[in-house]
Amino acid sequence: MYYGAGTTLSSEVPVPIFQDLQINKGKYFSVQVNDVLAHQADMDLMNMFTDDAAKQLKIAIENECFFQWFVTEGAAAANKGATAGAISASYGLGTDTVPVNQATSGEMLKMILRMSAALDEQNVPEEGRWLIMSPHDRHILMQSDIAQAYFTGDQSSIVRTGKIGMLDRFTVYVSNLLPKGTTSKATVAGLTATSAGATLSNAKPRRMMVAGTSDAVSFASQITKTEPLRNQTDFGDIVRGLSVYGRKVVKPEALVTALIGTP
């Protein structure tokens, strides 16, 4: 508001905006170890199986959330596609039929800068920005000059440590669960075979890169429990786990997605 000497100040009263988040998704695991096998094994089979099941449950939830956030709900219209940019509409972030070529590290860095600029044009704060890339894109990035310590500001190179760190205000992560697509098929979740996608004319092979802030998406876990019990139909123990959760894109303008051509 404009201020001049002697101006009578007025205060705004913020009105909260509420959003509903449905806790309507659930995944479980159930592991059984026969008493005979457990007795004969020279290792703790139940702990091994339970630890692996918990990890696989986490992967399955992340896989489902990524597809919901980045494809089903998705980023704001100005934060994706061939003409991204709420003000300039000049950032090519790729489409299903014309994904962006990113065969070299230089092209990848240009893509990251475009995604950053798209968030800037939405007045998204710099704090808490993150970027998720595929292992293939990490492979390309690690061959660039950015891998040298003097580019990242780290004490040792990312090739030596394996940690990418910060790039253009993004904390960079790597995931094998980002959505992907193949020729004439719609985008599918990271763990799904691309051949399972619905028919999509003129679609090209592509993978996704995603950026945003901590305000872009929401996740809530309502029930997370693990319980042991005896198997009623066999001699053995059962351990089962349940996770009930909900997920939603709450601020699509703080999310940006890019589609990159896959050789």
N, C-alpha and C positions, 0 to 999 in steps of 0.2 A: 504494500500500500504506500501511497505517496505521503511523505511527512514534511511538514514545514514548522517553523518555530510557532509554538502555541496551538498546534493542531490537536483537536480532541481525539484521543485514541479510541478505536473501536476494536473489539476482539471477536474473532470467529469462534464458533462452537462446532468442533468437528463432530460429524455424525458417523458412527461406526457402520461399516458395511459387513453384514454377516453372510457367510457362505455355508451351505450344507455340505458335509462330507459323509457319504454313505460308507459305513463299515460293513461291506457286503461281499468280501472276497475271503476265501479260506483255502489253505493248503496244509497237508499233513504228511507224516511219514510213520511207518510202523515196521519195526525190525524184530525178527524172531531168531534166536539162537538155540539150537537143540542142545540139551544137556550133554549128550554123548560127544558131540563135536566140540563143545566148550571144554569138556574134561580132557579130550585128546590133544587139543591145540596147545602150543607152547606160548601163546599170547592171549591177551584179553580181547576176544572177538567182539563182545558186546560193545565195549568202548570204541573199538575201531569202527564198527558198523554205525554206531550212533553218531559219532563225530562226522563221519562221511555223510550220513543222512541229513544232519543239521546243515552242513555246507550246501548240499544239493537243494535243500528247501530254500535257503537264502538265495541261491542262484535262480531258482524257479520264480520266486517272488520278484526279484530284480528284473528278470526277463519280461514278466508280465507288465510290470510298472513302466518299464522303458517303452514298450509298444503303446500302452495307453497314453502316457504323457506326450510322447514325441510324434505319434502317428494318429491315433484315434482322436485325441483332443488337439494336440499340436500347438505350434507357436502362432502368434498373431499373423495375419495375412501379410503385413509389411515386414515380417521377420523371416520370410522364406520365399523360395521361388526365384525366377529369373530377374525380377525387378524389385528386390528387397530394399528397404530403406524408407522409413516413414516420411522423410522429407525429400530425399534425393531420388528414390526409386532407381538407384543406379548400381546396386550390388548384386551381381549374379551369384546366387547360391544354389543353382541347379534345380531341375525338375525331374519327374519320373522318366520323361521322354528325352530330355536333354540334360543329363547330369554333367557336372563340371569336371573337366580333365584335371587330375591332380597327380601326375606321374612323377613329378620332381619335388624336392623340398622347397624350392622357390615358389612353386605354384601353391603348395600347402600353406606357406606363410602368408601369401596373399589372401588365401581363403580365410585364415584366422583373423587377419586385419579387417576383412569385409564383415565378418560376423561381429567383431568388436564394434565396428562403425554402426552396424544396424542397431545394436543395443544403445549406443550413444545417441542415435537419432530418436530413440524412445525415451531419452532422459533417464535411463536406468543407472542407478548408482554403481560406482566402480567396486565398492566393497562387496566381498562375497561372490565375485564372479568365478565361474568354473567352466571348464570345457572338457568334453569326453570324446576321445578319438578311438578308432579301431586299432588292433595290433598292427595291421598293415600300414596304417598312417604313421604309427609310431616308428615303424621300421624305416619309412621314408625320412621322417624327421631326424632320426638318429644319424643319418648320413650327411646332414647339412652342417653348415658352419655354426648353427645355433647350438650344436652339441658341445661346442667349446666353452669352457668355464667363463671366459671373459665376455661372452655374449649374454649369458644368463645371470651373471653376478655371483654364481656359486663358487665355492673354493675348489671344487673338482668338477670335471666334465660330467655331463649326464650319461655319456657312454660308460664311464667308469662306475658311477653310482647306480645307474638304472632309473633314477628319479628325474622326471622331466622338470618339475617345479613350476615356475611362473613364466607365462608367455603373454605379452601384451595385456597385463592385468588379469589374466585367467590363471587359476590353479588347474593344471592339466592332469586328467586321469585317463586311464586306458581300460577299455572294456570290450569283451568279446560278445556282448549281448545287445549291441546296438542294432536297430532294425536294418534290413537289407532287402534287395530285390534283384530279380534276374530278368532276362529277355522275355518280354510279353507277359510278365507276371507282376501282380501288385506287391507292395512291400509287406514283408512278414517279420515276425519277432526273431531275435538273434539266434535262438535255439531251434527255430523251425527251418526245415529244408526249403530253399527258395522255390523248388518245384511245387510246393504246396500252395503258393499264392494264387489268388483269383486271377483270371485272365484280364490283362490290361494292355490294350493295343498300343504298339509302338514303344512300350517301355524298354529301357536299356538296363544292363547290369549296373548296379549302383550300391553304394554303402552310405551310411549316414554319419555325420559329425554333428554334435550338439553342443550348444553353449547356453548359459543363462546365469541366474543368480539364485541365492537361497530363497528368494521370495517367489520364484516362478512356480514351483510345484509343492504339493503337500502330501505327506504320508503319515498315517496313524495306525498303530498296531493296538488292537483292543484286547486280544487274548494271545498269549504266548506261553505254552505250557508243555512240559515233558513229564511222562509218567511211566513207571515200570509196572508190570503185572505178569503173572504166570499164564502160560498158554493152557487153555482149558481143553484143547484137543490133542495135545502132544506134550512130551516132556521137554520143557524149555522155558526160557524167559522171553518176554516181549517188552520192548520199549517203544513208545509212540509219542509223537509230538504234533502239536497243532498251532497254527498261526492264523489268526483272523485279522484282516486289515482293510484299509481303504486308501485310495490314492486319487489325486485330482490336480489338474493344472489350475492354479488359482490366479495367476497373473501372466497371461499369454504374451504380453508385450515384453516380459522379462525373459523370454525363451526364444532362441533362434536355432533353426535347423538348416543343414546343408546336405545336398545329395551329390555324391562324388562318383564319377564313373569308375567301374571296376574292370580291369583288363580281361 
